[in-house]
Amino acid sequence: MNLTIIKFLKRFLPFTAILVLIHFFIVLNFLKNYSFFYSIYSIYLFHSITTAIVCFVLIYMSKNLIDKIGFAFMSLSILKMLAAILFLIPLIRVEKDQKLLDIIAFFIPYFAFLFFELIFIIKLLNGFKKK
């Protein structure tokens, strides 16, 4: 297995686990009576899969097309935003009085995972500048 992928997984899996635990703690202690449209599992499964795809593509591109990695990151970020919109369409279309907490429950992890991707690509690019 590639050393970069192993480094990614060593950071990504604990990061995801900590976010899930924090989210569960908040929901169980402060939002017991609220019924979310999407389960925490489905939200984090979506974010984990999309972030892993983005990072694996960037790892692959860093081996072959290092000069195009910034454009790839921007393109993949746009595709991830579109995927997020598609993921949220059922929530947007449902007749529910309070959607704000559902949207917040989706977008706080979205931006946390986006921040993780940014830190990852910065470290990936800095690693190549040193070589």
MIGU-371171 format. One record per atom (N, C-alpha, C): residue number from 1; residue in three letters; atom name; x, y, z. Coordinates in Angstrom, 2 decimals, always signed. Layout:
# residues N
R   resi   resn   name        c1        c2        c3
R    NUM    ALA     CA         X         Y         Z
...
***
This chain:
# residues 131
R   resi   resn   name        c1        c2        c3
R      1    MET      N     +0.84     -1.18     +0.00
R      1    MET     CA     +0.00     +0.00     +0.00
R      1    MET      C     +0.88     +1.24     +0.00
R      2    ASN      N     +0.43     +2.25     -0.67
R      2    ASN     CA     +1.19     +3.49     -0.81
R      2    ASN      C     +1.34     +4.18     +0.55
R      3    LEU      N     +2.52     +4.71     +0.81
R      3    LEU     CA     +2.80     +5.37     +2.08
R      3    LEU      C     +1.93     +6.60     +2.29
R      4    THR      N     +1.64     +7.35     +1.21
R      4    THR     CA     +0.80     +8.54     +1.32
R      4    THR      C     -0.62     +8.16     +1.70
R      5    ILE      N     -1.12     +7.07     +1.16
R      5    ILE     CA     -2.47     +6.63     +1.50
R      5    ILE      C     -2.54     +6.20     +2.96
R      6    ILE      N     -1.51     +5.54     +3.43
R      6    ILE     CA     -1.48     +5.12     +4.84
R      6    ILE      C     -1.45     +6.35     +5.75
R      7    LYS      N     -0.65     +7.35     +5.41
R      7    LYS     CA     -0.62     +8.59     +6.20
R      7    LYS      C     -1.99     +9.26     +6.20
R      8    PHE      N     -2.63     +9.26     +5.03
R      8    PHE     CA     -3.96     +9.85     +4.93
R      8    PHE      C     -4.94     +9.12     +5.85
R      9    LEU      N     -4.96     +7.81     +5.78
R      9    LEU     CA     -5.90     +7.03     +6.59
R      9    LEU      C     -5.62     +7.16     +8.08
R     10    LYS      N     -4.34     +7.31     +8.46
R     10    LYS     CA     -4.00     +7.49     +9.89
R     10    LYS      C     -4.55     +8.80    +10.44
R     11    ARG      N     -4.74     +9.76     +9.59
R     11    ARG     CA     -5.31    +11.05    +10.03
R     11    ARG      C     -6.82    +11.09     +9.81
R     12    PHE      N     -7.28    +10.51     +8.72
R     12    PHE     CA     -8.67    +10.62     +8.33
R     12    PHE      C     -9.60     +9.81     +9.23
R     13    LEU      N     -9.24     +8.59     +9.53
R     13    LEU     CA    -10.12     +7.74    +10.34
R     13    LEU      C    -10.32     +8.26    +11.76
R     14    PRO      N     -9.26     +8.68    +12.48
R     14    PRO     CA     -9.50     +9.27    +13.80
R     14    PRO      C    -10.27    +10.59    +13.73
R     15    PHE      N     -9.98    +11.40    +12.71
R     15    PHE     CA    -10.70    +12.66    +12.53
R     15    PHE      C    -12.20    +12.39    +12.39
R     16    THR      N    -12.55    +11.44    +11.55
R     16    THR     CA    -13.96    +11.09    +11.33
R     16    THR      C    -14.59    +10.53    +12.61
R     17    ALA      N    -13.88     +9.66    +13.29
R     17    ALA     CA    -14.41     +9.06    +14.51
R     17    ALA      C    -14.67    +10.13    +15.58
R     18    ILE      N    -13.76    +11.08    +15.72
R     18    ILE     CA    -13.94    +12.14    +16.71
R     18    ILE      C    -15.14    +13.01    +16.36
R     19    LEU      N    -15.29    +13.36    +15.07
R     19    LEU     CA    -16.44    +14.16    +14.66
R     19    LEU      C    -17.76    +13.43    +14.92
R     20    VAL      N    -17.80    +12.14    +14.61
R     20    VAL     CA    -19.02    +11.36    +14.84
R     20    VAL      C    -19.35    +11.33    +16.33
R     21    LEU      N    -18.36    +11.10    +17.16
R     21    LEU     CA    -18.59    +11.05    +18.61
R     21    LEU      C    -19.08    +12.39    +19.15
R     22    ILE      N    -18.50    +13.48    +18.67
R     22    ILE     CA    -18.95    +14.81    +19.11
R     22    ILE      C    -20.39    +15.04    +18.66
R     23    HIS      N    -20.69    +14.66    +17.44
R     23    HIS     CA    -22.05    +14.84    +16.91
R     23    HIS      C    -23.05    +14.01    +17.73
R     24    PHE      N    -22.72    +12.75    +18.01
R     24    PHE     CA    -23.59    +11.91    +18.83
R     24    PHE      C    -23.78    +12.50    +20.22
R     25    PHE      N    -22.71    +13.01    +20.81
R     25    PHE     CA    -22.79    +13.60    +22.14
R     25    PHE      C    -23.75    +14.79    +22.14
R     26    ILE      N    -23.62    +15.64    +21.16
R     26    ILE     CA    -24.49    +16.82    +21.08
R     26    ILE      C    -25.95    +16.41    +20.88
R     27    VAL      N    -26.18    +15.47    +19.98
R     27    VAL     CA    -27.56    +15.04    +19.70
R     27    VAL      C    -28.18    +14.36    +20.92
R     28    LEU      N    -27.43    +13.47    +21.56
R     28    LEU     CA    -27.98    +12.73    +22.70
R     28    LEU      C    -28.19    +13.60    +23.93
R     29    ASN      N    -27.38    +14.64    +24.09
R     29    ASN     CA    -27.50    +15.46    +25.30
R     29    ASN      C    -28.33    +16.72    +25.12
R     30    PHE      N    -28.40    +17.26    +23.92
R     30    PHE     CA    -29.08    +18.53    +23.75
R     30    PHE      C    -30.28    +18.48    +22.80
R     31    LEU      N    -30.33    +17.48    +21.95
R     31    LEU     CA    -31.40    +17.42    +20.95
R     31    LEU      C    -32.13    +16.08    +20.98
R     32    LYS      N    -32.44    +15.61    +22.17
R     32    LYS     CA    -33.09    +14.31    +22.31
R     32    LYS      C    -34.45    +14.25    +21.63
R     33    ASN      N    -35.20    +15.31    +21.70
R     33    ASN     CA    -36.57    +15.31    +21.21
R     33    ASN      C    -36.69    +15.66    +19.73
R     34    TYR      N    -35.59    +16.01    +19.11
R     34    TYR     CA    -35.65    +16.41    +17.70
R     34    TYR      C    -35.46    +15.18    +16.80
R     35    SER      N    -36.27    +15.08    +15.79
R     35    SER     CA    -36.18    +13.97    +14.85
R     35    SER      C    -35.51    +14.46    +13.56
R     36    PHE      N    -34.28    +14.04    +13.35
R     36    PHE     CA    -33.54    +14.46    +12.18
R     36    PHE      C    -34.01    +13.72    +10.94
R     37    PHE      N    -33.96    +14.40     +9.80
R     37    PHE     CA    -34.34    +13.79     +8.53
R     37    PHE      C    -33.33    +12.73     +8.12
R     38    TYR      N    -32.05    +13.07     +8.22
R     38    TYR     CA    -30.97    +12.13     +7.91
R     38    TYR      C    -30.34    +11.66     +9.22
R     39    SER      N    -29.99    +10.38     +9.25
R     39    SER     CA    -29.30     +9.88    +10.44
R     39    SER      C    -27.86    +10.39    +10.43
R     40    ILE      N    -27.25    +10.37    +11.59
R     40    ILE     CA    -25.85    +10.78    +11.70
R     40    ILE      C    -24.98     +9.87    +10.85
R     41    TYR      N    -25.32     +8.59    +10.82
R     41    TYR     CA    -24.55     +7.64    +10.02
R     41    TYR      C    -24.56     +8.00     +8.54
R     42    SER      N    -25.73     +8.34     +8.02
R     42    SER     CA    -25.80     +8.66     +6.59
R     42    SER      C    -25.06     +9.95     +6.27
R     43    ILE      N    -25.12    +10.92     +7.15
R     43    ILE     CA    -24.39    +12.17     +6.93
R     43    ILE      C    -22.89    +11.91     +6.90
R     44    TYR      N    -22.39    +11.18     +7.86
R     44    TYR     CA    -20.95    +10.94     +7.93
R     44    TYR      C    -20.49     +9.93     +6.88
R     45    LEU      N    -21.35     +9.04     +6.48
R     45    LEU     CA    -21.01     +8.14     +5.38
R     45    LEU      C    -20.83     +8.94     +4.09
R     46    PHE      N    -21.75     +9.86     +3.84
R     46    PHE     CA    -21.64    +10.72     +2.66
R     46    PHE      C    -20.34    +11.53     +2.70
R     47    HIS      N    -20.10    +12.19     +3.83
R     47    HIS     CA    -18.89    +13.03     +3.93
R     47    HIS      C    -17.61    +12.21     +3.86
R     48    SER      N    -17.61    +11.05     +4.48
R     48    SER     CA    -16.41    +10.20     +4.46
R     48    SER      C    -16.11     +9.71     +3.05
R     49    ILE      N    -17.13     +9.28     +2.35
R     49    ILE     CA    -16.91     +8.77     +0.99
R     49    ILE      C    -16.45     +9.89     +0.06
R     50    THR      N    -17.11    +11.03     +0.11
R     50    THR     CA    -16.72    +12.12     -0.80
R     50    THR      C    -15.33    +12.65     -0.47
R     51    THR      N    -15.00    +12.78     +0.80
R     51    THR     CA    -13.68    +13.26     +1.17
R     51    THR      C    -12.61    +12.25     +0.79
R     52    ALA      N    -12.88    +10.98     +0.99
R     52    ALA     CA    -11.90     +9.95     +0.62
R     52    ALA      C    -11.67     +9.95     -0.89
R     53    ILE      N    -12.73    +10.09     -1.66
R     53    ILE     CA    -12.58    +10.14     -3.12
R     53    ILE      C    -11.72    +11.33     -3.53
R     54    VAL      N    -12.03    +12.50     -2.97
R     54    VAL     CA    -11.25    +13.70     -3.30
R     54    VAL      C     -9.78    +13.49     -2.95
R     55    CYS      N     -9.51    +13.00     -1.77
R     55    CYS     CA     -8.12    +12.84     -1.34
R     55    CYS      C     -7.39    +11.75     -2.12
R     56    PHE      N     -8.06    +10.66     -2.43
R     56    PHE     CA     -7.41     +9.61     -3.22
R     56    PHE      C     -7.10    +10.08     -4.63
R     57    VAL      N     -8.00    +10.86     -5.22
R     57    VAL     CA     -7.72    +11.41     -6.55
R     57    VAL      C     -6.54    +12.38     -6.47
R     58    LEU      N     -6.48    +13.18     -5.42
R     58    LEU     CA     -5.36    +14.12     -5.27
R     58    LEU      C     -4.05    +13.38     -5.03
R     59    ILE      N     -4.09    +12.28     -4.29
R     59    ILE     CA     -2.88    +11.47     -4.10
R     59    ILE      C     -2.42    +10.91     -5.43
R     60    TYR      N     -3.36    +10.38     -6.21
R     60    TYR     CA     -3.01     +9.84     -7.53
R     60    TYR      C     -2.43    +10.93     -8.42
R     61    MET      N     -3.06    +12.10     -8.41
R     61    MET     CA     -2.57    +13.19     -9.26
R     61    MET      C     -1.23    +13.72     -8.79
R     62    SER      N     -0.96    +13.63     -7.50
R     62    SER     CA     +0.32    +14.12     -7.01
R     62    SER      C     +1.48    +13.27     -7.53
R     63    LYS      N     +1.18    +12.04     -7.88
R     63    LYS     CA     +2.22    +11.16     -8.43
R     63    LYS      C     +2.44    +11.41     -9.93
R     64    ASN      N     +1.41    +11.89    -10.63
R     64    ASN     CA     +1.48    +12.00    -12.08
R     64    ASN      C     +1.41    +13.44    -12.61
R     65    LEU      N     +0.51    +14.23    -12.06
R     65    LEU     CA     +0.25    +15.58    -12.59
R     65    LEU      C     +0.30    +16.62    -11.47
R     66    ILE      N     +1.43    +16.79    -10.85
R     66    ILE     CA     +1.54    +17.68     -9.69
R     66    ILE      C     +1.21    +19.13    -10.04
R     67    ASP      N     +1.46    +19.55    -11.27
R     67    ASP     CA     +1.18    +20.93    -11.65
R     67    ASP      C     -0.31    +21.20    -11.85
R     68    LYS      N     -1.13    +20.18    -11.93
R     68    LYS     CA     -2.57    +20.34    -12.12
R     68    LYS      C     -3.38    +20.05    -10.85
R     69    ILE      N     -2.71    +19.84     -9.74
R     69    ILE     CA     -3.40    +19.40     -8.53
R     69    ILE      C     -4.32    +20.49     -7.96
R     70    GLY      N     -3.96    +21.75     -8.10
R     70    GLY     CA     -4.83    +22.83     -7.62
R     70    GLY      C     -6.13    +22.89     -8.39
R     71    PHE      N     -6.04    +22.76     -9.71
R     71    PHE     CA     -7.25    +22.74    -10.53
R     71    PHE      C     -8.10    +21.51    -10.22
R     72    ALA      N     -7.45    +20.41     -9.99
R     72    ALA     CA     -8.18    +19.18     -9.65
R     72    ALA      C     -8.92    +19.36     -8.33
R     73    PHE      N     -8.27    +19.99     -7.36
R     73    PHE     CA     -8.92    +20.21     -6.07
R     73    PHE      C    -10.14    +21.10     -6.22
R     74    MET      N    -10.01    +22.17     -6.99
R     74    MET     CA    -11.16    +23.06     -7.19
R     74    MET      C    -12.29    +22.35     -7.92
R     75    SER      N    -11.96    +21.58     -8.94
R     75    SER     CA    -12.97    +20.83     -9.69
R     75    SER      C    -13.67    +19.80     -8.81
R     76    LEU      N    -12.88    +19.08     -8.03
R     76    LEU     CA    -13.47    +18.08     -7.15
R     76    LEU      C    -14.31    +18.73     -6.05
R     77    SER      N    -13.92    +19.91     -5.60
R     77    SER     CA    -14.72    +20.62     -4.60
R     77    SER      C    -16.07    +21.03     -5.17
R     78    ILE      N    -16.08    +21.47     -6.41
R     78    ILE     CA    -17.34    +21.83     -7.06
R     78    ILE      C    -18.22    +20.59     -7.22
R     79    LEU      N    -17.62    +19.48     -7.64
R     79    LEU     CA    -18.38    +18.23     -7.76
R     79    LEU      C    -18.92    +17.77     -6.40
R     80    LYS      N    -18.13    +17.99     -5.36
R     80    LYS     CA    -18.58    +17.62     -4.02
R     80    LYS      C    -19.76    +18.50     -3.58
R     81    MET      N    -19.71    +19.78     -3.94
R     81    MET     CA    -20.84    +20.67     -3.63
R     81    MET      C    -22.10    +20.23     -4.35
R     82    LEU      N    -21.96    +19.85     -5.62
R     82    LEU     CA    -23.11    +19.35     -6.37
R     82    LEU      C    -23.65    +18.06     -5.77
R     83    ALA      N    -22.76    +17.19     -5.33
R     83    ALA     CA    -23.19    +15.96     -4.68
R     83    ALA      C    -23.93    +16.27     -3.37
R     84    ALA      N    -23.46    +17.28     -2.65
R     84    ALA     CA    -24.14    +17.68     -1.41
R     84    ALA      C    -25.54    +18.20     -1.70
R     85    ILE      N    -25.68    +18.96     -2.76
R     85    ILE     CA    -27.01    +19.46     -3.14
R     85    ILE      C    -27.92    +18.29     -3.50
R     86    LEU      N    -27.41    +17.34     -4.28
R     86    LEU     CA    -28.21    +16.17     -4.63
R     86    LEU      C    -28.59    +15.36     -3.39
R     87    PHE      N    -27.67    +15.26     -2.44
R     87    PHE     CA    -27.92    +14.55     -1.20
R     87    PHE      C    -29.02    +15.25     -0.39
R     88    LEU      N    -29.07    +16.58     -0.46
R     88    LEU     CA    -30.03    +17.34     +0.34
R     88    LEU      C    -31.37    +17.58     -0.34
R     89    ILE      N    -31.51    +17.22     -1.60
R     89    ILE     CA    -32.78    +17.45     -2.30
R     89    ILE      C    -33.98    +16.83     -1.57
R     90    PRO      N    -33.90    +15.59     -1.09
R     90    PRO     CA    -35.06    +15.06     -0.35
R     90    PRO      C    -35.42    +15.88     +0.89
R     91    LEU      N    -34.43    +16.40     +1.57
R     91    LEU     CA    -34.69    +17.25     +2.74
R     91    LEU      C    -35.35    +18.55     +2.32
R     92    ILE      N    -34.87    +19.13     +1.24
R     92    ILE     CA    -35.42    +20.40     +0.77
R     92    ILE      C    -36.87    +20.24     +0.33
R     93    ARG      N    -37.20    +19.11     -0.28
R     93    ARG     CA    -38.53    +18.90     -0.83
R     93    ARG      C    -39.56    +18.43     +0.19
R     94    VAL      N    -39.12    +17.94     +1.33
R     94    VAL     CA    -40.06    +17.39     +2.32
R     94    VAL      C    -40.80    +18.54     +3.02
R     95    GLU      N    -42.02    +18.24     +3.41
R     95    GLU     CA    -42.83    +19.19     +4.18
R     95    GLU      C    -42.49    +19.04     +5.65
R     96    LYS      N    -41.56    +19.85     +6.10
R     96    LYS     CA    -41.14    +19.79     +7.49
R     96    LYS      C    -41.03    +21.21     +8.00
R     97    ASP      N    -41.51    +21.44     +9.21
R     97    ASP     CA    -41.52    +22.80     +9.75
R     97    ASP      C    -40.12    +23.31    +10.03
R     98    GLN      N    -39.33    +22.53    +10.72
R     98    GLN     CA    -37.99    +22.96    +11.12
R     98    GLN      C    -36.93    +22.21    +10.33
R     99    LYS      N    -36.34    +22.86     +9.36
R     99    LYS     CA    -35.27    +22.24     +8.58
R     99    LYS      C    -33.90    +22.77     +8.97
R    100    LEU      N    -33.87    +23.84     +9.73
R    100    LEU     CA    -32.60    +24.50    +10.05
R    100    LEU      C    -31.63    +23.57    +10.78
R    101    LEU      N    -32.11    +22.83    +11.77
R    101    LEU     CA    -31.21    +21.93    +12.49
R    101    LEU      C    -30.69    +20.81    +11.60
R    102    ASP      N    -31.53    +20.34    +10.68
R    102    ASP     CA    -31.07    +19.32     +9.73
R    102    ASP      C    -29.98    +19.86     +8.82
R    103    ILE      N    -30.16    +21.07     +8.36
R    103    ILE     CA    -29.17    +21.68     +7.47
R    103    ILE      C    -27.88    +21.96     +8.22
R    104    ILE      N    -28.00    +22.42     +9.46
R    104    ILE     CA    -26.80    +22.65    +10.28
R    104    ILE      C    -26.09    +21.33    +10.56
R    105    ALA      N    -26.87    +20.27    +10.83
R    105    ALA     CA    -26.27    +18.96    +11.11
R    105    ALA      C    -25.54    +18.41     +9.89
R    106    PHE      N    -25.90    +18.88     +8.71
R    106    PHE     CA    -25.19    +18.45     +7.50
R    106    PHE      C    -23.98    +19.34     +7.21
R    107    PHE      N    -24.15    +20.65     +7.33
R    107    PHE     CA    -23.10    +21.54     +6.85
R    107    PHE      C    -21.96    +21.77     +7.83
R    108    ILE      N    -22.16    +21.61     +9.09
R    108    ILE     CA    -21.01    +21.71    +10.01
R    108    ILE      C    -20.00    +20.60     +9.72
R    109    PRO      N    -20.43    +19.34     +9.59
R    109    PRO     CA    -19.44    +18.31     +9.18
R    109    PRO      C    -18.91    +18.55     +7.76
R    110    TYR      N    -19.74    +19.10     +6.87
R    110    TYR     CA    -19.29    +19.38     +5.51
R    110    TYR      C    -18.08    +20.30     +5.53
R    111    PHE      N    -18.18    +21.38     +6.30
R    111    PHE     CA    -17.07    +22.33     +6.36
R    111    PHE      C    -15.89    +21.77     +7.16
R    112    ALA      N    -16.15    +20.92     +8.14
R    112    ALA     CA    -15.05    +20.28     +8.87
R    112    ALA      C    -14.26    +19.36     +7.93
R    113    PHE      N    -14.97    +18.59     +7.11
R    113    PHE     CA    -14.29    +17.71     +6.16
R    113    PHE      C    -13.60    +18.52     +5.05
R    114    LEU      N    -14.19    +19.63     +4.66
R    114    LEU     CA    -13.54    +20.50     +3.68
R    114    LEU      C    -12.25    +21.08     +4.25
R    115    PHE      N    -12.27    +21.47     +5.50
R    115    PHE     CA    -11.07    +21.96     +6.17
R    115    PHE      C    -10.00    +20.87     +6.22
R    116    PHE      N    -10.42    +19.63     +6.49
R    116    PHE     CA     -9.49    +18.50     +6.49
R    116    PHE      C     -8.85    +18.34     +5.11
R    117    GLU      N     -9.67    +18.44     +4.05
R    117    GLU     CA     -9.14    +18.34     +2.69
R    117    GLU      C     -8.13    +19.44     +2.41
R    118    LEU      N     -8.42    +20.65     +2.86
R    118    LEU     CA     -7.49    +21.77     +2.64
R    118    LEU      C     -6.16    +21.53     +3.33
R    119    ILE      N     -6.21    +21.11     +4.58
R    119    ILE     CA     -4.98    +20.82     +5.32
R    119    ILE      C     -4.22    +19.70     +4.62
R    120    PHE      N     -4.94    +18.68     +4.16
R    120    PHE     CA     -4.31    +17.56     +3.48
R    120    PHE      C     -3.60    +18.00     +2.21
R    121    ILE      N     -4.26    +18.80     +1.39
R    121    ILE     CA     -3.64    +19.22     +0.12
R    121    ILE      C     -2.47    +20.16     +0.37
R    122    ILE      N     -2.54    +20.98     +1.40
R    122    ILE     CA     -1.42    +21.87     +1.73
R    122    ILE      C     -0.21    +21.03     +2.14
R    123    LYS      N     -0.42    +20.02     +2.98
R    123    LYS     CA     +0.69    +19.16     +3.40
R    123    LYS      C     +1.21    +18.33     +2.21
R    124    LEU      N     +0.32    +17.92     +1.35
R    124    LEU     CA     +0.73    +17.16     +0.17
R    124    LEU      C     +1.60    +18.02     -0.74
R    125    LEU      N     +1.18    +19.24     -0.96
R    125    LEU     CA     +1.96    +20.15     -1.83
R    125    LEU      C     +3.27    +20.57     -1.16
R    126    ASN      N     +3.25    +20.82     +0.13
R    126    ASN     CA     +4.49    +21.20     +0.82
R    126    ASN      C     +5.49    +20.05     +0.81
R    127    GLY      N     +5.00    +18.83     +0.84
R    127    GLY     CA     +5.89    +17.67     +0.76
R    127    GLY      C     +6.61    +17.61     -0.57
R    128    PHE      N     +5.96    +18.05     -1.64
R    128    PHE     CA     +6.60    +18.03     -2.94
R    128    PHE      C     +7.53    +19.22     -3.14
R    129    LYS      N     +7.28    +20.33     -2.44
R    129    LYS     CA     +8.18    +21.47     -2.55
R    129    LYS      C     +9.52    +21.18     -1.88
R    130    LYS      N     +9.50    +20.35     -0.84
R    130    LYS     CA    +10.74    +20.02     -0.13
R    130    LYS      C    +11.62    +19.07     -0.92
R    131    LYS      N    +11.02    +18.30     -1.82
R    131    LYS     CA    +11.80    +17.31     -2.57
R    131    LYS      C    +12.57    +17.94     -3.70
***
